[in-house]
Amino acid sequence: MERRHSPGPWAAVFDAGRGWQVRNATGGLVAELGHDTSESGGRTERDAHAAAAVPVLLDAARTAEAIFARQGWTPDSTDPEAVALRKLRDAIAKATSDRPWLAKTIFQPLEESHGA
């Protein structure tokens, strides 16, 4: 089952009162990242712009994955194209929550997060 995110395109928007936000095509709030601080050194703004690129990057990943798959590459090979296919599929799964355990790998070793 494919889960849908807020409609794109998304945009990084600065609100003087609330800080950096990501808004969807209808103006709805997707994420609120807050203000940059002296410690963040502009990272909050860069994170907002990176987050706003998600729908475009997901579309590009799906397109590239389809091309590799159509060319007959399988993710179990060590060829560079197969490695790219595997990385694309993992990124797509993480972005669409098709494999929720992937999101946990940032914080936990992979073996612990999905029982391997």
WOTA-V227540 format. One line per field, one symbol per residue. phi: phi as a letter, one per 40 degrees, with the letter a starting at -180 (. if undefined). burial: b if it has 24 or more other C-alpha atoms within 12 Angstrom, else e. Layout:
phi = ???
burial = ???
This chain:
phi = .ccccdcccbbcbbbdcbgcbbbcccgcccabbgccbcccfgcccccccccccddcccccccccdccccccgcbcccbcdcccccccccccccccbgcbdccccccbbdddccbgc
burial = eeeeeeebbbbbbeeeeeebbbbbeeeebbbbbbbeeeeeeeebbbbbbebbebbeebeebbebbeebeeeeebeeeeeeeeebbbebbbbbbbbbeeeebbeeeeeeeeeeeeee
